[in-house]
Amino acid sequence: MTRNGSQRPILLCLLFFLAGTLAGASTDQQAWQVEQWVDWRESALYVQVTAPLPTSGRNLPAAEHTVRRQIEDEISRILYRSLQELRVDSWSTLGERVSEQPQIATRLQEAAAGAKLLRARRTEDMRNVEVQYRLPLFPDVARTVVTHDAADPLPRVAGWVPNRRYTGVVIFARGELPVHGEDRRQEVTPALLTELYDTDLRLLLTHEMLAGEDARGRGTVRYAADVDDPLLYEIAGPDPLRVTAAAVFGRHATDLIVPRSAAEQLLQDDANARLLREGRVVVVVSQHKLREELPRPPR
């Protein structure tokens, strides 16, 4: 028998061994448990995948590594589908924006690919591997829909109102608020690019009123639940204008309406108006609104 002929049985055994190893290490993606949520205080999307480990087959010690690689190969697609559930503003989700503007899809896929691995570990019962990823909404996701550079002008206020200068704006919007134009109440819903109006429905703040770099970097508002949260000081400073929201507005109830008097205090003074233009606004919401569970994306 030739040398090649004598090696053929060895090669066949090796191939069968490798096939058995891969089969033993693979896992059915339908058995994966996928959790995804938005932390609106952090402005970040989290995805956690829990996948079962094989209980039989060759080379079980390598199974965890193989399953983790399978999740790594799939995570960008999971994140891309999850991002489409995200509200951009009170009228549209990212998925709806993609349907209307297909060119956004490529930018959204690039954003999804930028997610960072937070942890990978076995569950306590040692039967599953648990992997968690984090994707910041600013600037990674925001840049997919915020494409302008120069800021639009803020509205102007004629005349004079008693006023002083502030370091930021804190809007209290806990609990249910009246829904503008409807006979019902609803809690405000966080969004990527929240808008502000006054009680005359004058548009006070939209992301186009911020320089593109600022809109992509932090959005129009940030969210917190605790008045002692350091985020209030970080964004709104030590002496903010404190405002109680009058109502919510829009299809998704993401936009806020504030009293006209508060709007005039901000717009009448250039230094105060700059607070809106720089996105130095924190909205205080109920604690349960800060973590939003997203439905499992369709496969």
KASUL-V787991 format. One record per residue. SS is DSSP state (hx for helix, st for strand, lp for the rest). PSI is psi in degrees with one decimal (* if undefined). Layout:
ss=SS psi=PSI
ss=SS psi=PSI
This chain:
ss=lp psi=139.3
ss=lp psi=166.8
ss=hx psi=-43.2
ss=hx psi=-39.5
ss=hx psi=-38.5
ss=hx psi=-24.1
ss=hx psi=-17.2
ss=hx psi=-44.9
ss=hx psi=-35.7
ss=hx psi=-43.5
ss=hx psi=-41.5
ss=hx psi=-40.9
ss=hx psi=-40.3
ss=hx psi=-42.4
ss=hx psi=-43.0
ss=hx psi=-36.9
ss=hx psi=-45.6
ss=hx psi=-40.5
ss=hx psi=-41.2
ss=hx psi=-38.1
ss=hx psi=-47.4
ss=hx psi=-40.2
ss=hx psi=-38.8
ss=hx psi=-27.9
ss=hx psi=-17.2
ss=lp psi=158.5
ss=lp psi=144.6
ss=lp psi=119.8
ss=hx psi=-23.7
ss=hx psi=-19.8
ss=hx psi=-5.1
ss=lp psi=141.9
ss=st psi=118.3
ss=st psi=119.8
ss=st psi=138.5
ss=st psi=140.0
ss=st psi=156.7
ss=st psi=127.4
ss=st psi=103.2
ss=lp psi=-22.9
ss=lp psi=-44.3
ss=lp psi=-14.0
ss=lp psi=58.2
ss=st psi=148.3
ss=st psi=131.7
ss=st psi=140.7
ss=st psi=129.3
ss=st psi=126.9
ss=st psi=127.2
ss=st psi=117.8
ss=st psi=136.9
ss=st psi=146.4
ss=lp psi=145.6
ss=lp psi=146.9
ss=lp psi=-1.7
ss=lp psi=168.1
ss=lp psi=170.0
ss=lp psi=154.7
ss=lp psi=49.7
ss=hx psi=-32.7
ss=hx psi=-26.8
ss=hx psi=-3.7
ss=hx psi=-42.6
ss=hx psi=-43.5
ss=hx psi=-41.4
ss=hx psi=-42.5
ss=hx psi=-40.8
ss=hx psi=-38.1
ss=hx psi=-36.5
ss=hx psi=-42.6
ss=hx psi=-43.0
ss=hx psi=-39.1
ss=hx psi=-26.3
ss=hx psi=-17.8
ss=hx psi=-36.9
ss=hx psi=-38.1
ss=hx psi=-38.6
ss=hx psi=-46.6
ss=hx psi=-40.5
ss=hx psi=-43.8
ss=hx psi=-38.2
ss=hx psi=-41.7
ss=hx psi=-29.3
ss=lp psi=-15.9
ss=lp psi=-11.0
ss=lp psi=133.4
ss=st psi=127.2
ss=lp psi=-49.6
ss=lp psi=-161.5
ss=lp psi=-1.9
ss=lp psi=-14.6
ss=lp psi=154.1
ss=st psi=169.5
ss=hx psi=-35.7
ss=hx psi=-39.7
ss=hx psi=-36.4
ss=hx psi=-40.3
ss=hx psi=-40.3
ss=hx psi=-37.1
ss=hx psi=-33.3
ss=lp psi=83.8
ss=lp psi=-23.4
ss=lp psi=-18.6
ss=hx psi=-26.9
ss=hx psi=-43.3
ss=hx psi=-43.6
ss=hx psi=-36.3
ss=hx psi=-38.5
ss=hx psi=-38.8
ss=hx psi=-39.3
ss=hx psi=-43.6
ss=hx psi=-35.5
ss=lp psi=-13.0
ss=lp psi=5.4
ss=lp psi=145.8
ss=st psi=137.5
ss=st psi=123.4
ss=st psi=-44.0
ss=st psi=155.3
ss=st psi=121.7
ss=st psi=165.0
ss=st psi=148.7
ss=lp psi=166.6
ss=lp psi=-33.0
ss=lp psi=-0.7
ss=lp psi=11.6
ss=lp psi=-13.8
ss=st psi=159.7
ss=st psi=137.1
ss=st psi=124.1
ss=st psi=132.8
ss=st psi=135.5
ss=st psi=154.0
ss=st psi=134.6
ss=st psi=112.7
ss=st psi=141.4
ss=hx psi=-27.9
ss=hx psi=127.2
ss=hx psi=-4.5
ss=hx psi=-49.9
ss=hx psi=-39.9
ss=hx psi=-33.8
ss=hx psi=-12.7
ss=hx psi=-25.4
ss=lp psi=-16.5
ss=lp psi=104.7
ss=lp psi=-3.9
ss=lp psi=167.1
ss=lp psi=-58.0
ss=lp psi=146.8
ss=lp psi=142.0
ss=lp psi=154.8
ss=lp psi=149.8
ss=lp psi=158.7
ss=lp psi=154.4
ss=lp psi=152.5
ss=lp psi=125.9
ss=lp psi=149.9
ss=lp psi=-167.3
ss=lp psi=141.6
ss=lp psi=146.5
ss=lp psi=134.1
ss=lp psi=165.7
ss=lp psi=173.9
ss=lp psi=141.6
ss=lp psi=171.5
ss=lp psi=-6.3
ss=lp psi=-170.4
ss=st psi=131.7
ss=st psi=120.7
ss=st psi=121.3
ss=st psi=118.9
ss=lp psi=36.9
ss=lp psi=150.7
ss=lp psi=-173.7
ss=lp psi=140.6
ss=st psi=157.5
ss=st psi=141.9
ss=st psi=121.2
ss=lp psi=129.2
ss=lp psi=2.3
ss=lp psi=154.9
ss=lp psi=62.0
ss=lp psi=171.6
ss=st psi=153.5
ss=st psi=150.4
ss=lp psi=150.2
ss=lp psi=145.4
ss=lp psi=122.9
ss=lp psi=151.7
ss=lp psi=166.7
ss=lp psi=-42.1
ss=lp psi=73.3
ss=lp psi=146.8
ss=lp psi=154.0
ss=st psi=140.9
ss=st psi=164.1
ss=st psi=-179.6
ss=lp psi=-9.8
ss=lp psi=7.0
ss=lp psi=29.8
ss=lp psi=128.4
ss=st psi=117.4
ss=st psi=-35.5
ss=st psi=125.5
ss=lp psi=163.1
ss=hx psi=-23.2
ss=hx psi=-15.8
ss=hx psi=-6.7
ss=lp psi=149.9
ss=lp psi=144.7
ss=hx psi=-41.0
ss=hx psi=-40.1
ss=hx psi=-40.2
ss=hx psi=-40.1
ss=hx psi=-30.9
ss=hx psi=-31.9
ss=hx psi=-9.8
ss=lp psi=-172.9
ss=lp psi=-37.5
ss=lp psi=162.5
ss=st psi=164.0
ss=st psi=143.4
ss=st psi=165.0
ss=lp psi=-21.1
ss=lp psi=128.4
ss=lp psi=-16.0
ss=lp psi=6.3
ss=lp psi=130.1
ss=hx psi=-20.1
ss=hx psi=-33.9
ss=hx psi=-43.2
ss=hx psi=-40.8
ss=hx psi=-41.6
ss=hx psi=-46.3
ss=hx psi=-4.9
ss=lp psi=-175.8
ss=lp psi=-17.2
ss=lp psi=69.5
ss=lp psi=159.2
ss=st psi=123.7
ss=st psi=124.9
ss=st psi=140.4
ss=st psi=125.0
ss=st psi=141.2
ss=st psi=-28.9
ss=st psi=170.6
ss=st psi=163.8
ss=st psi=148.1
ss=lp psi=168.1
ss=lp psi=-42.5
ss=lp psi=7.1
ss=lp psi=41.3
ss=lp psi=-23.6
ss=st psi=149.2
ss=st psi=143.6
ss=st psi=128.1
ss=st psi=159.5
ss=lp psi=148.0
ss=hx psi=-38.2
ss=hx psi=-39.5
ss=hx psi=-40.5
ss=hx psi=-42.2
ss=hx psi=-33.5
ss=hx psi=-34.9
ss=hx psi=-43.0
ss=hx psi=-23.9
ss=lp psi=-27.2
ss=lp psi=128.7
ss=hx psi=-38.1
ss=hx psi=-39.3
ss=hx psi=-38.0
ss=hx psi=-32.5
ss=hx psi=-26.2
ss=hx psi=-39.3
ss=hx psi=-44.8
ss=hx psi=-27.9
ss=lp psi=0.9
ss=lp psi=34.2
ss=lp psi=58.1
ss=st psi=129.5
ss=st psi=130.1
ss=st psi=122.8
ss=st psi=116.9
ss=lp psi=174.8
ss=lp psi=148.9
ss=hx psi=-41.3
ss=hx psi=-12.3
ss=hx psi=-11.9
ss=lp psi=-28.0
ss=st psi=113.1
ss=st psi=114.1
ss=st psi=132.9
ss=st psi=147.7
ss=lp psi=151.6
ss=lp psi=128.1
ss=lp psi=145.8
ss=lp psi=146.6
ss=lp psi=*
